[in-house]
Amino acid sequence: MKNGKINMLQLVNGFAIGGGEMKVLELVQRLNKDRYNITVCSVGQGGPLEAEFRKAVDRVEIFSKKMSFDFSLVQKVAQLMKQQQIQILQTTLFYADVIGAYAAYLANVPVVISWEAVTGPFAFHHYWSYKLAARKIDRIVAVSEDIRNKVIRERNLAEDKVVTIHYGVDLKKFAPEDQVLKKTDIGVSEEYTVLGTVARFDHPKGHKHLIAAAPEIVKQFPNVRFVFVGDGPLRQDVEQQIHRLGLDQYFVLLGFRRDVKQLLGVFDLFILPSESEGLPNAVLEAMACSNPVVASAVNGVVEVVVDGKTGCLIPPGDPQSISAAVIKMLHSPENMKQMGIKGRERVAAAFSVEQQIGKFEELYDALYAKKMVREW
């Protein structure tokens, strides 16, 4: 300990703008600095979030990797842990999990925690490198019950080793009152109904299914406009599909934006047609802004959206279900409004950022106290 505080290291893959990295940033910004000395270390790259991390904590390190899986960083991270006398290590994303666990073993770090937002089958060599790392990991924090169950099953872990802490949303930041943008600011006339989504252009997000559903929707509601926020490797595919279906006038692609909370204020309906998810932060933020939601019934989504009360859950990969759900919603604007109100109430009750941070701090303190009692 330094000055009576617990020394903590948050280890991440890099400082790119991604869901996991953004949540780590939010976590270190809000953790009790009177309780924890926090160091953040990237074991991959710098990136646009580096400056924000440096504002949030006293020390930030970047250990750039020389290859896709650079085991030489284990020794560097272990040296940092010894120098900082780290007592709690938290890792986020697979590469950081493995490097961090091995380094923690060398540095004899008492408490090791892994934060899991998504999971999937490992390649053979990844499975065994993780299997060894898992011996040093005390707890794995899953962002949803679905992810927790998958981690236990796919990695053959004991149930008590994996706990769930749902993502939380800052209800002061994401609020329906904060409508500083107008529809005209994004090139949409005020009389149009905005159907929006915020997601990276990548296969799991399912943009192609929403685009395929669009012709039926615009046939009945020609005054709708689809607004896509995000960027990614499939952007060109998205643009080509829209053009091929003759839907260019109905779609607005805004690219990557930093003003998502303001954009949510101009959405009339939020749609997430994902084929798979962890716990989608975008849905939580949309609900916090009183957006009714149409979303695929996958993974952690079903733990957030209450079908028929805060939105509509649909089968994944099914354009007909998307169009039917959206059309039903648009026929009942008053019901949409009530769903939006109930959605914000649900986020406030079960998914606030204060609850999330509080549960992490409880976990840190409980595991640290347990380890200290054992050593004593």
N, C-alpha and C positions, 0 to 999 in steps of 0.2 A: 504493500500500500504506500501511496504518497499522500502526505497530508491527511491521512485517515480515509482516503478514497480508494475504491477498487480500480485497478488498472485494467482497462479493456482495450482489445484490438478488434476492429471490424475489418475483415479481409474480403476484398471483392475482386472480381475478374478485371474490372477496368472502370473508367469514368465516362463511358459512353452514355447517351441518354436512352436508357431502357427501363422497363418496369421494375426489375429487381434493383437496379442501381438507384433509381429515384426513391424507392421505398427505404433503402439503406440511408440515403441522404436525409429523408424525413425523420427516420428513427434517431440518427445522431444529433439532428437539430433539436430534438425534443427530450432526449434523455436527461435525467437530473444531473447536471454538471457539479452539483455539490456532493453527489454520491459517487460519480464515475470520472476518472481520467481517461479520455477516449483518444486513441490513435486510429487512423484509417490508413490502410495499405492496399494498393492495387498491385496485383501480380500478373498484369497483362499489358496495360496501356494507360496513358493519360486520357484526356477527352474533355468535352465541354463542361462536364460537371465538376471538374477539378477545383475550379475557383470557388464553387459553392461549398464543397467539402472543406476547403481551407478556411472559409469563414465560420464554419460550424464547429470545428475542433482545433485544438492547439497544434497537432502534428499530423501531417499527411506525407506518406512515402509512396513512391512509384518504383516498383522493381519490374522493368520491362522484360518480357520473355523473348528468347532468341529462336524459339520454335513453338509449334502448337502446344506441346506439353513439355515445359522446361523444368525438369526436376532439380536443376541447379539452384532454383529459387528457394527450395526447401531450407537450405543452409542459411540463406540471406534472411528469410523470414524468422528462422529460429534465433539468429543473432539479434534481430530487432526485438523479439519477445524477451530475450534475456536482458537486453539493454533497458527495456521499458518495464521489466519485472511484471510482465503481463499475467494477470490472474484469471481473466475471462476472455476467451477467443470466440468470436462469432463469424462464421463464414457464409457467403452467399454465392450460389451457383457452383456447379460441379467442380470446375478446375480449382477454385478457391477452397472448396471442401477438402480435396485431396492434399493440395500443397499445405494448407493450414493444419490439417490433422497430423501429417507427418512432422511438420515443424514443431507443433505443440508437444509431440512425443519427445523430440530432442531437447526442447526447452523446459520440459516438465511443467507445462501449464495446467493448473488444477481443473479448470472448467472449459469444455469445448462444446459449442452449440452450432448446428447447421440450420440455415433458413432455406426452406424449400418452397418455391412458388409453383414449379411444374415438375413433372417426373415422366420418365419414359424408359423403355428398355435400353439397357447399356450394351455397348459393344463388349466383346469378350474381355479385352484388356482393361476397359474401363470398369467393368464389373469387379474384377479382382483387385484393381488398384483402390476402388472404393471400399471393397470388403475389408481390406486391411485398414484403411483409414477409419472405417466405422467403429473399430475397436476402441479408438481414442475419443470418439464423439459421445458425449454424455446425453445430449438430447437433440432430436431433430424437430424443428418447428415447421409444421405444414400450415399453409395459408387457408386450407379448407379441410373438411372431414373427408372429402373425396380424395384429395391429395394424400392425406394421412393414411387412408386405407390402401392406396396404391403403393406408397412408399413401404409400408409394412409387408405387403404381399410381394412386390417385385424385388425387394432387396432382402427379403427373408429376415426381417428384424423383429425383435420383441415388441409387443404392443406398447409397453410402458416406456419405451425409448422414444416414441414419437407422440408429440402433442400438437394440438391445433390452436393457433392464434390467428383469427381472421384479420385481414387488412382493415384499416380504419381510415375514415375520411375526416378532414378538417371541416366541420360544419360552418365555421365562421368564414372560411375561404370559399367554399362551394355553397352558395346560397342563392335561392331564386330571386332575391331582391337585387342582386348585383348585375343588373342588365345594362351595362354601359355600351354594349354593341347593339346595333340595329341590323335587321335583315339586309337593308340596303348596303351596309358596310361590307358584306360579303357577296354583293352582286345579285341579291335576291329581292324582288319586290315585296313590300310589306304584306300584300294580300295573299301571298303564297304560303302554303304549309310546308315547313321544313322537316324533313325526315333525315336525321343525322346519325353518323357513326364516327367513333374515334378509335382507330386501330391501324396498326402497321400493315402495309400491303404485303401479306405473306400468306401461304397456303392455309394455315390453321384458322385464320380470321374469316374466311368464307365470303369475301366480297363478291365473288362470282355468283353466289347463290342469290344475294340481294339484287344484283344487276339483272339476273335472269327472272326475278320476280317483278321487276319494275314495269314491264309492258302491261301486265294485268292491272297493276295499281294505277298507272297514269290513264288507262282506258276509262276507269271510273272516276278518277280524281286528277284531271289534267292540270290542276293548279298546285300540284306538289313539286317540290324540288328536293333532290337527294344531295346532301352535303357530306362529303368524305373528308375527314381530317386525319392526316398521317401520310407517311411515305414508306418506301421499301422496295424490295427487289421485283415485286409484281406490278408496279405502277403502270408500266407500259402495257401489260396484259389487261389490266383494268380499263385503261383508256381505249384499247382496241376493241374490247367486248362492248363497251358503251357505244362506240362508233358503229360497230357492226350491227347492232340492234336499232340504230337510228335514234338513240336516246340522248345525244349530246346536249340538247337544250334543257334536259331535265336534271343534269348532273353538274355539281360544282365540286371540283377537287382542289382543296386548299393547301395540300401538302402539310409538312410538319409545322405546327404552330405552338407557341408558348402561351397563348391566351385561351387555353381550352375552357377554363371556367367561365370566361365571357361568352365563348361560342355556345356553350351549353345553354346559356340564357336565351339564345335565339332559336333553339331547337323546339319543335312542337312534339316530336316523338323521337326517342332514341332507339336505334336498332343495332343489335350485335348478332350477326349470323354465323358465329364461330363454329368450327367443327370440333374444337377442343379448347379448353381454358384451364387456368389454375383457379384463381379467384379474381375476376376481371375488375380492376380498379376503375376502369372507364364506366362500368355499369353503376358502381357505388357512387361515383362522382355525379353521374347523370341523375340518379335517384335523389342525391342530396340537393340537386338543383330543381327538384320537383318535375323531372321529365318522366312521363310514363315510358315503359320499356317493352320492346319486343325482342326476345333473345332466345338463342338456342338452349335447349334443356340439356346442357353438358356440364359435367364436373362441378366446380364450385358455384356456377351460375344458379343452380337450383337451391342453393343455400341462401341466396340473396333475394332473388325475385320470387314473390308469392303470386303464383298464377291466378289471374282473375281479380287480384286485389291491388298489386303494384305494377302489373303489366301482364304480358302474355308470354308463356313459354311454348316453344315450337320444336319439332324434331330437327336435328341438325341436317344440313345438306339437302333441304327440301324447299325449293323455290315456291311451290304451290302453297305450302303451309305459311311461308313468309307473307305472300300476297294476301292470303285469306285473313291472316291475323291483322295485318296493317289495314286492310279495307274495313274489317269489323271495327277496329279502333277509330278510324276516321269517320265512320258513320255515327259515332257516339262521342262528340267532343266534350260533353259534360262528364261522361264517365272517364275519359282520358284525364281530365283535370283532377278528378277525385283520386285516380290512380297515382298521379304525380304527387299529390299531397300525402297520401298514405306511404308512398315510397320514401319521402324524406323522413316521415315519422319512423319508418322501419330502420333507416340508417342511423338516426339519432338514438334509437333504442338499443341497437345491437352491433353497429359497425362504426362507432366514433373513433377518431384517432386517439383520444384520451384513454379509451378502454384498451386499445391495442398497446400503447406505450406502457400503461399500468401493468398489463399482463406480462410484458417482456421484463419489466423491472422486478416483478414478483418471481419470475423464473430465475433471473440472474441471482437474486439474493438468496433464494431457496437452495439452488445448486451450490453456490459459493459457501453458504453456511454449512451445508451437509459435508462438503469436502474438507472444510476447516475442522469440523468436529472429528472426522475420521483421522486427520493428520495429528490432531492433538492427542 
